[in-house]
Amino acid sequence: MANNPLSALRLALLKMSSAFGGGARRPPDISAALANPQWPAEWPFSAADFRRQDESRDTVFYDTPRLVYHIDEFAVGALTSYYARTLPPKADVLDLCSSWVSHLPDDYEAGSVTGLGMVTAELDKNPRLTTRVTQDLNENPSLPFEDASFDVITNVVSVDYLTQPLAIFKEMARVLRPGGSAVMSFSNRCFPSKAIDIWLRTSDMEHAFIVGCYFHYAGGFGPPQAQDISPNPGITDPMFIVRAMKR
């Protein structure tokens, strides 16, 4: 870790923001965040960046099943359409931070869909899952799968809750097959008390850079790319993608 990781990160974010006008909460083209990233020399985050307002155990906070969408129907549709365009046929999919829905197209034929989430009752309601694993990644970031087990890893509006992202992204690289992809999707909604501190203090474009950092410093991935798939910019919930391929 850098001697002053917060300064290193802030400098990188400042350079990125100033290059694209800075200040706007919703940039015109979020792909620019990772078009020519200036990565700090070392992991630029501090422990304080991953603190939450509510540091109680996540298993307590999420104990009651929430069988609801956490983004609006337009964002859901945009994500499902994105999967329809990009998922390879017959892929073995790992849905990290899974719940009662995985947002896969109804007509998509996966090889298998493994859901790893915190609430067993939610996983049991998800009809797309062929395997269900209940695990709190903030307590145990090790994935209980063999090396090179999956073609695709998805994570829907949950990357902002990960308190050990570097360990988790290293594990993602381990369990992905060469040429496989990891797709992190996020919006501007969250449970503020459980989102990591740095997420609450940064913009959508900076969020893309932060997730790009996770891929970059984990190793094993090609250059991450960001994409805005929001269906109605400025009107309905935005939807952003940061994706990287396993080398």
Contacts in CASP RR format, 6 or more apart in sequence:
PFRMAT RR
TARGET T0000
AUTHOR 0000-0000-0000
METHOD contacts of the structure
MODEL  1
MANNPLSALRLALLKMSSAFGGGARRPPDISAALANPQWPAEWPFSAADF
RRQDESRDTVFYDTPRLVYHIDEFAVGALTSYYARTLPPKADVLDLCSSW
VSHLPDDYEAGSVTGLGMVTAELDKNPRLTTRVTQDLNENPSLPFEDASF
DVITNVVSVDYLTQPLAIFKEMARVLRPGGSAVMSFSNRCFPSKAIDIWL
RTSDMEHAFIVGCYFHYAGGFGPPQAQDISPNPGITDPMFIVRAMKR
1 42 0 8 1.000
1 43 0 8 1.000
1 46 0 8 1.000
2 8 0 8 1.000
2 40 0 8 1.000
2 41 0 8 1.000
2 42 0 8 1.000
2 43 0 8 1.000
2 44 0 8 1.000
5 40 0 8 1.000
5 42 0 8 1.000
5 43 0 8 1.000
5 44 0 8 1.000
5 45 0 8 1.000
5 46 0 8 1.000
6 44 0 8 1.000
6 45 0 8 1.000
6 46 0 8 1.000
6 48 0 8 1.000
6 49 0 8 1.000
8 40 0 8 1.000
8 41 0 8 1.000
8 42 0 8 1.000
8 44 0 8 1.000
9 40 0 8 1.000
9 44 0 8 1.000
9 45 0 8 1.000
9 49 0 8 1.000
9 198 0 8 1.000
9 213 0 8 1.000
11 40 0 8 1.000
12 37 0 8 1.000
12 38 0 8 1.000
12 39 0 8 1.000
12 40 0 8 1.000
12 44 0 8 1.000
12 209 0 8 1.000
13 202 0 8 1.000
13 206 0 8 1.000
13 209 0 8 1.000
15 38 0 8 1.000
16 33 0 8 1.000
16 37 0 8 1.000
16 38 0 8 1.000
16 205 0 8 1.000
16 206 0 8 1.000
16 209 0 8 1.000
17 23 0 8 1.000
17 203 0 8 1.000
17 205 0 8 1.000
17 206 0 8 1.000
19 32 0 8 1.000
20 27 0 8 1.000
20 29 0 8 1.000
20 32 0 8 1.000
20 33 0 8 1.000
20 205 0 8 1.000
22 203 0 8 1.000
23 203 0 8 1.000
24 203 0 8 1.000
24 205 0 8 1.000
25 203 0 8 1.000
25 204 0 8 1.000
26 188 0 8 1.000
26 203 0 8 1.000
26 204 0 8 1.000
26 233 0 8 1.000
26 234 0 8 1.000
26 238 0 8 1.000
27 33 0 8 1.000
27 203 0 8 1.000
27 204 0 8 1.000
27 205 0 8 1.000
29 228 0 8 1.000
30 204 0 8 1.000
30 205 0 8 1.000
30 208 0 8 1.000
30 226 0 8 1.000
30 227 0 8 1.000
30 228 0 8 1.000
30 240 0 8 1.000
31 225 0 8 1.000
31 226 0 8 1.000
31 227 0 8 1.000
31 228 0 8 1.000
32 205 0 8 1.000
32 226 0 8 1.000
33 205 0 8 1.000
33 206 0 8 1.000
33 208 0 8 1.000
33 209 0 8 1.000
33 226 0 8 1.000
34 208 0 8 1.000
34 209 0 8 1.000
34 212 0 8 1.000
34 223 0 8 1.000
34 224 0 8 1.000
34 225 0 8 1.000
34 226 0 8 1.000
34 242 0 8 1.000
37 209 0 8 1.000
37 212 0 8 1.000
37 216 0 8 1.000
39 213 0 8 1.000
39 216 0 8 1.000
39 217 0 8 1.000
43 166 0 8 1.000
43 213 0 8 1.000
43 217 0 8 1.000
44 213 0 8 1.000
45 198 0 8 1.000
45 213 0 8 1.000
48 197 0 8 1.000
49 196 0 8 1.000
49 197 0 8 1.000
49 198 0 8 1.000
50 162 0 8 1.000
50 163 0 8 1.000
50 164 0 8 1.000
50 165 0 8 1.000
50 196 0 8 1.000
50 197 0 8 1.000
50 198 0 8 1.000
51 196 0 8 1.000
51 197 0 8 1.000
52 163 0 8 1.000
52 193 0 8 1.000
52 194 0 8 1.000
52 195 0 8 1.000
52 196 0 8 1.000
52 197 0 8 1.000
53 192 0 8 1.000
53 193 0 8 1.000
53 194 0 8 1.000
54 61 0 8 1.000
54 193 0 8 1.000
54 194 0 8 1.000
57 136 0 8 1.000
57 139 0 8 1.000
58 118 0 8 1.000
58 136 0 8 1.000
58 138 0 8 1.000
58 139 0 8 1.000
58 161 0 8 1.000
58 194 0 8 1.000
59 118 0 8 1.000
59 136 0 8 1.000
59 139 0 8 1.000
61 191 0 8 1.000
61 193 0 8 1.000
61 194 0 8 1.000
62 118 0 8 1.000
62 119 0 8 1.000
63 119 0 8 1.000
65 100 0 8 1.000
65 119 0 8 1.000
65 121 0 8 1.000
65 122 0 8 1.000
65 125 0 8 1.000
66 99 0 8 1.000
66 119 0 8 1.000
66 122 0 8 1.000
67 100 0 8 1.000
67 122 0 8 1.000
67 125 0 8 1.000
69 76 0 8 1.000
69 101 0 8 1.000
70 157 0 8 1.000
70 187 0 8 1.000
70 189 0 8 1.000
71 79 0 8 1.000
71 157 0 8 1.000
71 187 0 8 1.000
71 189 0 8 1.000
71 237 0 8 1.000
71 239 0 8 1.000
72 236 0 8 1.000
72 237 0 8 1.000
74 231 0 8 1.000
74 232 0 8 1.000
74 236 0 8 1.000
74 237 0 8 1.000
75 187 0 8 1.000
75 230 0 8 1.000
75 231 0 8 1.000
75 236 0 8 1.000
75 237 0 8 1.000
75 238 0 8 1.000
75 239 0 8 1.000
76 103 0 8 1.000
77 103 0 8 1.000
77 231 0 8 1.000
78 229 0 8 1.000
78 230 0 8 1.000
78 231 0 8 1.000
78 239 0 8 1.000
79 103 0 8 1.000
79 156 0 8 1.000
79 185 0 8 1.000
79 229 0 8 1.000
79 239 0 8 1.000
80 103 0 8 1.000
80 104 0 8 1.000
80 105 0 8 1.000
81 105 0 8 1.000
81 229 0 8 1.000
82 185 0 8 1.000
82 229 0 8 1.000
82 239 0 8 1.000
82 241 0 8 1.000
83 103 0 8 1.000
83 104 0 8 1.000
83 105 0 8 1.000
83 108 0 8 1.000
83 154 0 8 1.000
84 105 0 8 1.000
84 108 0 8 1.000
86 181 0 8 1.000
86 183 0 8 1.000
87 93 0 8 1.000
87 104 0 8 1.000
87 108 0 8 1.000
87 110 0 8 1.000
87 152 0 8 1.000
88 151 0 8 1.000
88 152 0 8 1.000
89 109 0 8 1.000
90 109 0 8 1.000
90 110 0 8 1.000
90 111 0 8 1.000
91 110 0 8 1.000
91 111 0 8 1.000
91 150 0 8 1.000
91 151 0 8 1.000
91 152 0 8 1.000
92 110 0 8 1.000
92 111 0 8 1.000
92 112 0 8 1.000
92 114 0 8 1.000
92 149 0 8 1.000
92 150 0 8 1.000
92 151 0 8 1.000
92 152 0 8 1.000
93 102 0 8 1.000
93 104 0 8 1.000
93 110 0 8 1.000
93 111 0 8 1.000
93 112 0 8 1.000
93 113 0 8 1.000
93 114 0 8 1.000
93 150 0 8 1.000
93 151 0 8 1.000
93 152 0 8 1.000
93 153 0 8 1.000
93 154 0 8 1.000
94 114 0 8 1.000
94 115 0 8 1.000
94 116 0 8 1.000
94 143 0 8 1.000
94 145 0 8 1.000
94 149 0 8 1.000
94 150 0 8 1.000
94 152 0 8 1.000
94 153 0 8 1.000
94 154 0 8 1.000
94 175 0 8 1.000
95 102 0 8 1.000
95 113 0 8 1.000
95 114 0 8 1.000
95 115 0 8 1.000
95 116 0 8 1.000
95 129 0 8 1.000
95 153 0 8 1.000
95 154 0 8 1.000
95 155 0 8 1.000
95 156 0 8 1.000
96 115 0 8 1.000
96 116 0 8 1.000
96 117 0 8 1.000
96 137 0 8 1.000
96 153 0 8 1.000
96 154 0 8 1.000
96 155 0 8 1.000
96 158 0 8 1.000
96 168 0 8 1.000
96 172 0 8 1.000
97 116 0 8 1.000
97 117 0 8 1.000
97 118 0 8 1.000
97 137 0 8 1.000
97 155 0 8 1.000
97 156 0 8 1.000
97 158 0 8 1.000
97 161 0 8 1.000
98 115 0 8 1.000
98 116 0 8 1.000
98 117 0 8 1.000
98 122 0 8 1.000
98 123 0 8 1.000
98 126 0 8 1.000
98 129 0 8 1.000
99 117 0 8 1.000
99 119 0 8 1.000
99 122 0 8 1.000
99 123 0 8 1.000
99 126 0 8 1.000
100 122 0 8 1.000
100 123 0 8 1.000
100 125 0 8 1.000
100 126 0 8 1.000
101 126 0 8 1.000
101 128 0 8 1.000
102 113 0 8 1.000
102 115 0 8 1.000
102 126 0 8 1.000
102 128 0 8 1.000
102 129 0 8 1.000
102 154 0 8 1.000
102 156 0 8 1.000
103 154 0 8 1.000
103 156 0 8 1.000
104 110 0 8 1.000
104 113 0 8 1.000
104 128 0 8 1.000
110 128 0 8 1.000
110 130 0 8 1.000
111 130 0 8 1.000
112 130 0 8 1.000
112 131 0 8 1.000
113 128 0 8 1.000
113 129 0 8 1.000
113 130 0 8 1.000
113 131 0 8 1.000
114 129 0 8 1.000
114 130 0 8 1.000
114 131 0 8 1.000
114 132 0 8 1.000
114 133 0 8 1.000
114 145 0 8 1.000
114 150 0 8 1.000
115 123 0 8 1.000
115 126 0 8 1.000
115 129 0 8 1.000
115 131 0 8 1.000
115 132 0 8 1.000
115 133 0 8 1.000
116 133 0 8 1.000
116 134 0 8 1.000
116 135 0 8 1.000
116 137 0 8 1.000
116 143 0 8 1.000
117 123 0 8 1.000
117 133 0 8 1.000
117 134 0 8 1.000
117 135 0 8 1.000
117 137 0 8 1.000
118 134 0 8 1.000
118 135 0 8 1.000
118 136 0 8 1.000
119 134 0 8 1.000
120 132 0 8 1.000
120 134 0 8 1.000
123 129 0 8 1.000
123 132 0 8 1.000
123 133 0 8 1.000
123 134 0 8 1.000
124 132 0 8 1.000
126 132 0 8 1.000
133 144 0 8 1.000
135 144 0 8 1.000
137 162 0 8 1.000
137 164 0 8 1.000
137 168 0 8 1.000
138 161 0 8 1.000
138 162 0 8 1.000
138 163 0 8 1.000
138 164 0 8 1.000
141 164 0 8 1.000
141 167 0 8 1.000
141 168 0 8 1.000
141 171 0 8 1.000
142 167 0 8 1.000
142 171 0 8 1.000
143 168 0 8 1.000
143 171 0 8 1.000
143 172 0 8 1.000
143 174 0 8 1.000
143 175 0 8 1.000
145 175 0 8 1.000
146 175 0 8 1.000
147 174 0 8 1.000
147 175 0 8 1.000
148 175 0 8 1.000
148 176 0 8 1.000
148 177 0 8 1.000
148 178 0 8 1.000
149 175 0 8 1.000
149 177 0 8 1.000
150 175 0 8 1.000
150 176 0 8 1.000
150 177 0 8 1.000
150 180 0 8 1.000
151 176 0 8 1.000
151 177 0 8 1.000
151 180 0 8 1.000
151 181 0 8 1.000
152 180 0 8 1.000
152 181 0 8 1.000
152 182 0 8 1.000
152 183 0 8 1.000
153 172 0 8 1.000
153 175 0 8 1.000
153 176 0 8 1.000
153 181 0 8 1.000
153 182 0 8 1.000
153 183 0 8 1.000
154 182 0 8 1.000
154 183 0 8 1.000
154 185 0 8 1.000
155 182 0 8 1.000
155 183 0 8 1.000
155 184 0 8 1.000
155 185 0 8 1.000
156 185 0 8 1.000
157 185 0 8 1.000
157 186 0 8 1.000
157 187 0 8 1.000
157 189 0 8 1.000
157 190 0 8 1.000
159 165 0 8 1.000
159 184 0 8 1.000
159 186 0 8 1.000
159 211 0 8 1.000
159 214 0 8 1.000
160 186 0 8 1.000
160 190 0 8 1.000
160 195 0 8 1.000
160 196 0 8 1.000
160 199 0 8 1.000
160 207 0 8 1.000
161 190 0 8 1.000
161 191 0 8 1.000
161 194 0 8 1.000
161 195 0 8 1.000
161 196 0 8 1.000
162 168 0 8 1.000
162 196 0 8 1.000
163 196 0 8 1.000
165 214 0 8 1.000
166 214 0 8 1.000
166 217 0 8 1.000
166 218 0 8 1.000
169 182 0 8 1.000
169 214 0 8 1.000
169 215 0 8 1.000
169 217 0 8 1.000
169 218 0 8 1.000
169 219 0 8 1.000
169 221 0 8 1.000
170 218 0 8 1.000
170 219 0 8 1.000
172 182 0 8 1.000
172 218 0 8 1.000
173 218 0 8 1.000
173 219 0 8 1.000
173 220 0 8 1.000
173 221 0 8 1.000
173 246 0 8 1.000
176 182 0 8 1.000
176 246 0 8 1.000
177 246 0 8 1.000
178 246 0 8 1.000
178 247 0 8 1.000
179 245 0 8 1.000
179 246 0 8 1.000
179 247 0 8 1.000
180 245 0 8 1.000
180 246 0 8 1.000
181 243 0 8 1.000
181 244 0 8 1.000
181 245 0 8 1.000
181 246 0 8 1.000
182 215 0 8 1.000
182 221 0 8 1.000
182 243 0 8 1.000
182 244 0 8 1.000
182 246 0 8 1.000
183 241 0 8 1.000
183 243 0 8 1.000
184 211 0 8 1.000
184 241 0 8 1.000
184 242 0 8 1.000
184 243 0 8 1.000
185 239 0 8 1.000
185 240 0 8 1.000
185 241 0 8 1.000
186 207 0 8 1.000
186 211 0 8 1.000
186 239 0 8 1.000
186 240 0 8 1.000
186 242 0 8 1.000
187 237 0 8 1.000
187 238 0 8 1.000
187 239 0 8 1.000
187 240 0 8 1.000
188 204 0 8 1.000
188 237 0 8 1.000
188 238 0 8 1.000
189 237 0 8 1.000
190 199 0 8 1.000
190 200 0 8 1.000
192 200 0 8 1.000
198 210 0 8 1.000
199 207 0 8 1.000
199 210 0 8 1.000
202 210 0 8 1.000
204 238 0 8 1.000
204 240 0 8 1.000
207 240 0 8 1.000
208 226 0 8 1.000
208 240 0 8 1.000
208 242 0 8 1.000
211 224 0 8 1.000
211 226 0 8 1.000
211 242 0 8 1.000
212 224 0 8 1.000
212 226 0 8 1.000
212 242 0 8 1.000
212 244 0 8 1.000
215 221 0 8 1.000
215 222 0 8 1.000
215 224 0 8 1.000
215 242 0 8 1.000
215 244 0 8 1.000
216 224 0 8 1.000
220 246 0 8 1.000
220 247 0 8 1.000
221 244 0 8 1.000
221 245 0 8 1.000
221 246 0 8 1.000
221 247 0 8 1.000
222 244 0 8 1.000
222 245 0 8 1.000
222 246 0 8 1.000
222 247 0 8 1.000
223 244 0 8 1.000
224 242 0 8 1.000
224 243 0 8 1.000
224 244 0 8 1.000
225 242 0 8 1.000
225 243 0 8 1.000
225 244 0 8 1.000
226 240 0 8 1.000
226 241 0 8 1.000
226 242 0 8 1.000
227 240 0 8 1.000
227 241 0 8 1.000
227 242 0 8 1.000
227 243 0 8 1.000
228 238 0 8 1.000
228 239 0 8 1.000
228 240 0 8 1.000
228 241 0 8 1.000
229 239 0 8 1.000
229 240 0 8 1.000
229 241 0 8 1.000
230 236 0 8 1.000
230 237 0 8 1.000
230 238 0 8 1.000
230 239 0 8 1.000
230 240 0 8 1.000
231 239 0 8 1.000
END
